[in-house]
Amino acid sequence: MKVVMKTLISLLSLAGALVALSAQAQTVEPEVAPAQAKMGKVVVAQSELNGIGVEKGVMRRDPSDIIKIGDLYYVWYSKGLLAHGYDATVWYATSLDGKNWDEKGMALAKGAAGTWEAGSVFTPNILVAENRYWLFYTATSKQHAKKGFNPDSKIGIAVSDSPNGPWERLDSNPALKNSDNEADFDSHLVDDACLIVRDGKYWFYYKGRQQGKSPAETKMGLAVADHPQGPYVRHPENPVIPGNHEVLVWPQGTGVAAMIGKTGPAEITNSILYAADGIHFSKTHDVKKGPVGGGAYRPEAFTDSGTGQIPTWGVGIRNGGKKRLPCIHRFDVKDQ
């Protein structure tokens, strides 16, 4: 009898284990977004450009993201005579291949004397929406001075029916200014707009710096609007990324990804971050030799399609030295 009971208990235990294993095998794992599947690596190669590259005595920097209209790629950028760009105006160029560029001319001049944009206009970016072109740009009110210069940058918008202009500044400018609350991360200045369309709304990522903080303590924020002209409302969870001096953001699948440069906490520098909700970012890729002040070709940026991928190419800043000023060069993603 004892043998029979032991055998019966063993069989019942085995049956229970098999049921548990069967249930476990049928458990469906939560869906993981492609960008979150595993830690990846992106290697970026830099190369020279024709037309907007090195030119003696001329500074070109802060390129926008790139759009394609018909057969032509378009890019906007800061152009001036000073390396840091605080004397700049906004110019643009077109290309058939992304390597050979034809500089077309100035897109946006400085504002009138005494206005918030009288000192310089720079760091442009582009949004295509409602069959129009919306040129976002940073501006300062003061002329640059070698001593005591403290930029007071804000972000404005100009609109056109053509990527070639002419551009009309919005009466509601600036579209985003520094926070009035000194405790906020962007109470000193805001800069460097980067736009995507998400869930039928316009998501405007930007960088900001707090009063009394250094450029190394720059962080990234988000403002959202129902219309391309705004009004843009800051997200209550700002800053959404605790670092980064450049703003390069794109739709990644149904989420949002951002490429982070050398500024910020060590755990996020030289990386790609991903957020399923566009707000709560975590690291998904290491980046080697990433672009400085990069602007990417992002074909899904304004489609709200949920099919965006890591950009394969773009343009960025090639910093100058004692003998030359910054210029624009190309970057290509070689491995990911």
KOLMAR-358360 format. One record per residue: residue in one letter; chain; z, y, x of N, C-alpha, C in turn. Coordinates in steps of 0.1 Angstrom, whole numbers. Last residue first. Layout:
N
a|A|Z|Y|X|Z|Y|X|Z|Y|X
...
***
This chain:
336
q|A|-374|494|246|-364|495|236|-360|482|229
d|A|-393|513|268|-387|500|266|-375|502|256
k|A|-405|538|270|-412|526|276|-406|513|272
v|A|-412|566|254|-403|556|253|-410|543|258
d|A|-422|595|271|-426|583|264|-415|573|265
f|A|-424|631|272|-417|619|274|-423|607|266
r|A|-439|659|289|-439|648|279|-429|637|283
h|A|-427|693|294|-434|681|298|-432|670|288
i|A|-425|728|299|-425|716|290|-433|705|295
c|A|-404|745|322|-417|743|315|-415|731|306
p|A|-384|770|339|-386|758|331|-399|757|324
l|A|-398|784|370|-391|785|357|-393|772|349
r|A|-394|780|406|-402|780|393|-393|780|381
k|A|-378|781|427|-392|785|429|-400|785|417
k|A|-353|771|421|-354|785|427|-368|790|428
g|A|-363|754|392|-354|755|403|-355|770|408
g|A|-364|742|358|-369|748|370|-359|748|381
n|A|-366|713|337|-359|724|342|-365|729|355
r|A|-386|705|313|-385|702|327|-379|714|333
i|A|-379|696|280|-378|706|290|-378|700|304
g|A|-403|676|261|-389|681|264|-390|692|275
v|A|-419|657|236|-419|666|247|-405|672|249
g|A|-427|623|228|-424|636|224|-425|645|236
w|A|-427|589|215|-431|599|224|-427|613|219
t|A|-416|571|197|-422|566|209|-426|576|219
p|A|-386|572|178|-398|579|182|-403|572|195
i|A|-374|545|159|-372|553|171|-385|559|176
q|A|-385|549|125|-382|541|137|-380|551|148
g|A|-384|550|88|-385|556|101|-380|547|113
t|A|-384|542|62|-391|533|71|-392|539|85
g|A|-376|557|40|-367|547|45|-373|537|55
s|A|-391|579|31|-396|566|29|-387|555|32
d|A|-391|607|33|-381|600|25|-384|586|22
t|A|-409|622|49|-414|613|38|-404|607|29
f|A|-402|636|71|-402|643|58|-407|635|47
a|A|-403|618|92|-392|627|91|-391|633|77
e|A|-422|599|100|-415|597|88|-404|607|85
p|A|-432|608|125|-441|608|114|-434|605|100
r|A|-422|625|149|-414|617|139|-422|617|126
y|A|-423|633|182|-432|630|171|-425|620|161
a|A|-395|654|192|-402|641|191|-413|641|180
g|A|-381|673|218|-387|673|204|-396|661|203
g|A|-353|676|239|-365|669|234|-368|673|220
g|A|-335|686|259|-340|695|249|-353|689|242
v|A|-346|662|281|-337|673|280|-343|683|269
p|A|-348|626|274|-354|640|276|-343|650|275
g|A|-332|600|295|-336|607|283|-341|621|284
k|A|-326|580|314|-336|591|317|-341|598|304
k|A|-317|556|291|-319|559|305|-330|570|307
v|A|-294|550|266|-306|557|270|-306|560|285
d|A|-281|524|246|-280|532|258|-294|538|261
h|A|-276|522|211|-285|521|222|-279|529|234
t|A|-256|527|192|-264|515|190|-273|512|203
k|A|-226|542|182|-235|539|192|-243|526|190
s|A|-223|558|150|-218|549|160|-229|546|170
f|A|-215|583|125|-223|578|136|-216|569|145
h|A|-215|593|95|-206|586|103|-213|578|113
i|A|-239|605|83|-227|613|86|-218|606|96
g|A|-259|589|74|-263|601|80|-251|610|84
d|A|-252|564|65|-250|575|56|-254|588|61
a|A|-256|549|88|-262|544|76|-262|555|65
a|A|-262|562|119|-253|563|107|-261|559|95
y|A|-263|559|154|-269|555|141|-258|557|130
l|A|-272|572|186|-262|569|176|-269|567|163
i|A|-282|564|219|-286|567|205|-275|563|196
s|A|-272|582|249|-272|571|239|-280|574|227
n|A|-258|599|267|-270|591|271|-271|579|262
t|A|-224|598|254|-235|604|262|-246|594|266
i|A|-203|585|241|-216|587|234|-227|593|242
e|A|-182|583|259|-186|571|251|-199|573|243
a|A|-177|608|270|-184|598|278|-189|586|269
p|A|-183|635|248|-175|625|252|-182|614|259
g|A|-209|659|260|-200|652|250|-191|642|256
t|A|-241|658|273|-230|667|269|-222|659|258
k|A|-265|645|279|-254|644|288|-241|652|284
g|A|-277|635|247|-279|637|261|-267|636|269
i|A|-285|613|221|-275|621|227|-278|623|242
m|A|-305|610|192|-304|608|206|-295|618|213
a|A|-297|596|161|-297|608|169|-296|604|184
a|A|-307|584|128|-303|582|142|-304|595|150
v|A|-299|573|95|-303|584|104|-298|581|118
g|A|-312|548|73|-302|556|78|-307|568|86
t|A|-332|532|66|-327|539|55|-315|548|59
g|A|-349|536|96|-348|528|84|-343|536|73
q|A|-339|566|106|-340|552|112|-338|542|101
p|A|-351|599|108|-348|588|99|-349|574|106
w|A|-337|617|137|-348|611|129|-343|601|119
v|A|-329|643|160|-325|634|149|-338|629|142
l|A|-317|661|185|-329|653|182|-325|642|173
v|A|-304|688|199|-304|681|186|-317|674|184
e|A|-283|691|228|-296|691|222|-295|684|208
h|A|-257|687|235|-262|701|237|-276|702|231
n|A|-231|668|223|-245|669|224|-250|684|225
g|A|-203|659|201|-209|663|214|-224|665|212
p|A|-194|644|179|-185|652|187|-190|657|200
i|A|-210|648|148|-211|642|161|-203|650|171
v|A|-203|663|126|-206|649|124|-208|641|137
p|A|-175|685|124|-188|681|130|-190|666|128
n|A|-180|680|88|-184|686|101|-172|687|111
e|A|-174|671|63|-169|663|74|-174|668|87
p|A|-187|688|44|-172|690|46|-167|681|58
h|A|-217|704|56|-210|692|51|-195|693|54
r|A|-228|736|45|-222|728|55|-215|715|49
v|A|-257|742|27|-242|741|26|-237|732|36
y|A|-283|764|24|-278|753|31|-263|753|31
p|A|-301|775|-5|-291|777|5|-286|764|11
g|A|-332|768|13|-318|768|11|-314|772|-3
q|A|-359|763|15|-354|777|19|-339|778|18
p|A|-362|738|5|-364|740|19|-359|754|24
h|A|-334|728|-17|-347|734|-15|-349|737|0
d|A|-310|717|-16|-319|712|-26|-333|717|-24
a|A|-294|711|16|-299|720|6|-308|712|-4
v|A|-268|709|41|-277|702|32|-281|712|21
a|A|-259|706|75|-259|714|63|-270|708|54
l|A|-239|694|102|-249|691|92|-248|701|80
g|A|-234|696|138|-230|697|124|-242|694|115
m|A|-222|687|170|-233|687|161|-227|687|146
k|A|-208|707|198|-208|696|188|-219|698|178
t|A|-199|718|231|-208|719|219|-208|706|211
e|A|-186|719|254|-179|715|242|-186|717|229
a|A|-202|730|273|-199|716|275|-192|710|263
p|A|-200|758|268|-212|750|263|-210|735|264
s|A|-165|762|258|-176|763|268|-188|756|262
k|A|-147|782|234|-151|770|240|-163|772|249
g|A|-142|806|221|-133|803|232|-137|790|239
q|A|-153|794|190|-148|805|197|-139|801|209
q|A|-174|765|192|-162|772|187|-159|784|196
r|A|-208|759|185|-197|760|195|-186|769|189
g|A|-232|735|173|-224|747|171|-213|747|182
k|A|-265|724|162|-253|723|171|-245|736|169
y|A|-277|706|133|-276|717|142|-265|716|152
y|A|-296|693|106|-287|691|117|-288|703|127
f|A|-302|693|74|-304|703|85|-293|700|95
w|A|-319|678|49|-308|677|58|-311|684|71
y|A|-328|683|17|-332|687|30|-319|687|39
k|A|-333|655|-7|-327|668|-2|-331|671|13
g|A|-341|630|-13|-347|641|-21|-341|655|-17
d|A|-329|614|6|-325|613|-8|-329|625|-16
r|A|-340|635|31|-332|623|28|-327|624|13
v|A|-359|649|56|-358|648|41|-351|635|38
i|A|-346|667|85|-352|655|78|-351|657|63
l|A|-346|690|112|-347|688|98|-352|674|95
c|A|-327|709|134|-335|697|133|-335|691|119
a|A|-320|739|152|-322|732|139|-330|719|141
d|A|-304|755|173|-311|742|175|-312|734|162
d|A|-271|769|165|-284|769|173|-291|755|170
v|A|-243|791|162|-251|780|158|-265|781|164
l|A|-211|802|176|-226|803|174|-231|790|168
h|A|-183|803|170|-189|812|179|-204|814|176
s|A|-176|783|151|-172|797|148|-178|807|158
d|A|-180|756|149|-192|765|150|-188|779|147
f|A|-156|743|144|-164|739|156|-175|749|159
d|A|-131|765|132|-142|756|130|-150|754|143
a|A|-112|785|137|-108|771|140|-120|761|138
e|A|-122|809|127|-122|806|142|-118|792|146
n|A|-144|811|101|-131|805|105|-130|802|119
d|A|-169|818|97|-159|829|98|-145|824|102
s|A|-195|802|116|-184|802|107|-175|814|108
n|A|-227|816|122|-215|810|127|-204|812|116
k|A|-253|809|97|-246|817|107|-233|811|112
l|A|-284|801|84|-271|796|88|-265|805|99
a|A|-304|818|77|-301|807|68|-288|800|71
p|A|-299|854|78|-300|841|84|-297|829|75
n|A|-324|854|51|-320|851|65|-307|859|69
s|A|-335|860|27|-322|855|27|-316|852|41
d|A|-361|867|31|-352|878|29|-337|873|30
l|A|-378|849|57|-371|849|44|-362|861|43
r|A|-408|860|74|-394|857|74|-388|858|60
e|A|-439|845|74|-431|855|67|-416|851|68
w|A|-465|840|96|-452|836|92|-445|848|86
p|A|-501|833|92|-490|841|96|-477|837|90
g|A|-499|800|109|-494|813|104|-504|820|95
n|A|-508|775|114|-512|786|123|-507|800|119
p|A|-500|759|94|-492|758|106|-496|769|116
s|A|-499|779|63|-507|772|74|-498|770|86
d|A|-483|792|47|-491|783|40|-499|775|50
s|A|-449|797|60|-464|800|60|-471|789|52
v|A|-418|812|68|-426|803|60|-441|807|60
a|A|-388|811|87|-400|818|83|-409|808|77
i|A|-353|813|90|-364|806|86|-376|815|83
g|A|-326|813|115|-334|818|104|-345|809|101
i|A|-293|811|128|-306|804|126|-313|810|114
k|A|-277|828|156|-278|824|142|-291|817|140
s|A|-259|837|185|-270|831|178|-267|826|164
d|A|-248|856|204|-243|855|190|-253|848|181
p|A|-239|853|238|-249|851|227|-242|850|214
n|A|-229|877|258|-222|867|250|-231|864|238
f|A|-228|892|290|-237|888|279|-230|876|271
g|A|-215|901|313|-209|903|300|-217|899|288
k|A|-244|908|332|-229|908|331|-225|910|317
k|A|-271|908|327|-266|899|337|-251|898|337
a|A|-281|906|293|-276|914|304|-270|904|314
h|A|-305|904|266|-297|898|277|-293|908|288
q|A|-299|922|236|-307|920|248|-299|913|258
k|A|-286|907|206|-284|916|218|-295|912|228
s|A|-289|890|185|-290|904|182|-291|913|194
t|A|-308|859|186|-297|867|190|-299|882|187
a|A|-319|830|168|-321|843|173|-307|850|177
t|A|-338|800|162|-326|806|166|-328|821|170
y|A|-357|788|133|-356|794|147|-342|800|149
f|A|-380|770|114|-366|773|117|-365|778|131
l|A|-406|773|94|-403|774|108|-389|779|109
w|A|-423|754|72|-410|762|73|-406|762|87
y|A|-451|753|53|-446|751|66|-434|760|68
r|A|-460|736|22|-458|748|31|-452|744|44
n|A|-458|716|3|-471|720|8|-471|733|16
e|A|-431|710|2|-437|717|-9|-450|724|-5
a|A|-427|709|38|-422|706|24|-429|715|14
v|A|-420|704|70|-431|705|61|-426|700|48
l|A|-403|722|95|-402|714|83|-414|716|75
i|A|-396|727|130|-405|728|118|-401|718|107
n|A|-380|750|153|-383|736|148|-390|738|134
p|A|-373|769|183|-379|767|170|-379|752|166
t|A|-359|784|204|-355|771|199|-360|769|185
f|A|-359|820|195|-362|809|204|-358|796|197
v|A|-359|854|200|-361|844|190|-366|832|198
s|A|-337|882|209|-346|871|212|-347|861|200
g|A|-327|906|197|-326|903|212|-336|893|216
a|A|-329|909|170|-336|918|178|-336|914|193
e|A|-317|895|148|-327|888|156|-335|898|166
w|A|-301|912|133|-294|900|139|-304|892|149
t|A|-313|945|142|-311|934|133|-304|922|141
g|A|-318|965|160|-306|966|152|-303|955|143
a|A|-353|963|158|-341|968|165|-330|970|156
a|A|-367|934|142|-366|948|144|-353|952|151
g|A|-371|903|161|-369|911|149|-368|926|153
k|A|-398|890|181|-384|894|179|-383|903|167
a|A|-424|870|166|-419|880|175|-404|882|173
l|A|-439|839|163|-429|847|158|-424|857|169
a|A|-462|828|176|-460|825|162|-450|835|156
m|A|-486|837|200|-472|839|195|-472|836|180
g|A|-510|810|208|-504|824|208|-490|824|202
k|A|-520|785|216|-527|793|206|-522|808|205
e|A|-527|764|242|-517|774|237|-525|784|228
d|A|-535|732|240|-541|745|239|-531|755|234
w|A|-528|703|260|-524|713|250|-531|726|251
n|A|-529|670|266|-536|682|269|-535|692|257
k|A|-512|652|253|-511|654|267|-518|667|272
g|A|-517|648|226|-503|649|230|-501|651|245
d|A|-544|648|219|-539|636|224|-524|636|228
l|A|-551|673|208|-557|661|202|-550|648|207
s|A|-528|700|202|-534|690|211|-540|679|202
t|A|-515|734|203|-521|722|196|-527|713|206
a|A|-487|756|203|-498|750|209|-503|738|201
y|A|-468|787|200|-472|774|196|-485|769|203
w|A|-437|807|204|-452|804|206|-455|790|201
v|A|-413|831|200|-417|817|196|-432|817|197
t|A|-397|848|228|-403|847|215|-408|833|212
a|A|-368|854|249|-380|847|244|-385|851|230
d|A|-347|860|264|-356|871|262|-368|866|254
y|A|-331|838|268|-326|848|260|-334|861|259
g|A|-339|816|284|-346|819|272|-341|830|263
h|A|-332|810|310|-323|805|299|-329|808|285
a|A|-351|821|327|-350|807|326|-342|802|314
l|A|-373|847|314|-360|843|319|-358|828|317
l|A|-397|852|301|-397|854|316|-383|850|322
g|A|-409|830|276|-404|843|281|-405|843|296
k|A|-409|810|247|-417|815|258|-412|828|262
s|A|-401|781|229|-396|794|234|-405|797|246
y|A|-424|765|205|-415|765|217|-411|779|220
w|A|-441|740|186|-436|753|188|-426|753|199
v|A|-469|719|182|-456|721|187|-453|736|189
y|A|-491|696|166|-486|709|167|-472|709|173
y|A|-521|676|168|-507|677|170|-503|692|172
l|A|-549|672|147|-542|680|157|-527|678|156
d|A|-564|660|127|-565|654|141|-556|661|151
g|A|-541|667|102|-555|663|105|-555|656|118
i|A|-513|675|119|-521|679|107|-536|676|110
k|A|-483|663|130|-497|661|131|-504|665|118
i|A|-455|678|148|-462|673|136|-477|671|138
i|A|-427|675|168|-441|675|168|-446|671|154
d|A|-398|696|173|-404|683|170|-419|685|167
s|A|-401|723|197|-398|717|184|-402|703|184
p|A|-388|729|230|-399|726|221|-394|720|208
d|A|-374|745|251|-369|743|237|-380|739|227
r|A|-398|765|271|-387|755|269|-384|753|254
r|A|-414|783|296|-415|776|283|-405|766|282
m|A|-418|811|316|-408|801|311|-413|796|297
v|A|-437|821|343|-436|820|329|-426|809|325
g|A|-442|822|370|-437|834|364|-435|833|349
k|A|-467|798|370|-459|807|378|-455|819|370
e|A|-462|770|350|-470|782|352|-462|793|359
v|A|-463|736|340|-458|746|350|-468|758|351
g|A|-475|734|307|-467|729|317|-463|740|327
i|A|-493|737|287|-480|743|285|-470|738|295
g|A|-517|727|300|-517|738|290|-504|745|287
n|A|-507|693|304|-517|704|307|-516|715|296
l|A|-477|678|316|-486|682|305|-496|693|310
e|A|-463|650|333|-467|664|332|-477|666|321
s|A|-437|628|321|-450|630|327|-454|645|325
q|A|-411|603|320|-415|617|319|-428|619|326
a|A|-398|576|301|-406|580|313|-411|595|310
v|A|-368|559|292|-378|570|289|-385|574|302
v|A|-355|531|276|-359|537|289|-370|547|287
v|A|-329|520|257|-341|527|257|-343|533|271
k|A|-313|491|245|-315|500|256|-329|507|255
g|A|-288|481|220|-301|481|227|-302|490|239
m|A|-266|460|205|-267|472|214|-280|471|222
k|A|-278|450|173|-272|447|186|-274|460|194
a|A|-281|461|146|-281|447|149|-274|443|162
q|A|-284|487|139|-270|483|141|-270|468|146
a|A|-310|492|133|-305|499|144|-291|495|148
p|A|-313|476|110|-320|472|122|-314|479|134
a|A|-282|470|92|-294|478|95|-300|475|108
v|A|-273|439|78|-271|448|89|-284|456|91
e|A|-257|427|49|-270|432|55|-267|441|66
p|A|-232|402|52|-236|416|48|-249|420|56
e|A|-240|368|47|-235|378|56|-240|392|51
v|A|-232|346|22|-242|355|27|-236|366|35
t|A|-221|313|23|-217|327|23|-228|336|29
q|A|-228|287|26|-235|294|16|-232|309|15
a|A|-211|278|46|-225|278|49|-233|287|39
q|A|-187|279|32|-189|288|43|-204|290|46
a|A|-191|258|14|-189|272|9|-192|282|19
s|A|-192|237|32|-203|240|24|-203|254|18
l|A|-166|238|43|-177|240|52|-190|244|44
a|A|-151|231|20|-149|244|26|-161|248|35
v|A|-161|205|15|-163|216|5|-161|229|11
l|A|-152|193|38|-166|194|36|-169|204|25
a|A|-124|194|35|-130|201|46|-145|203|44
g|A|-121|178|12|-118|192|11|-124|200|23
a|A|-129|153|23|-137|159|12|-134|174|11
l|A|-108|149|41|-122|151|46|-131|157|35
s|A|-86|147|24|-87|158|34|-101|160|39
l|A|-94|124|10|-92|136|3|-93|148|12
l|A|-93|105|31|-106|108|24|-105|121|16
s|A|-66|106|38|-76|110|48|-89|113|41
i|A|-55|96|14|-52|110|19|-62|115|29
l|A|-65|70|14|-69|79|4|-66|93|8
t|A|-53|60|38|-68|60|37|-72|70|26
k|A|-26|61|30|-31|69|42|-46|71|41
m|A|-27|43|8|-24|57|6|-28|66|18
v|A|-34|19|22|-43|24|12|-40|39|9
v|A|-11|16|38|-25|18|44|-34|24|34
k|A|8|13|19|9|24|28|-5|27|34
m|A|0|-12|8|0|0|0|0|13|9
***
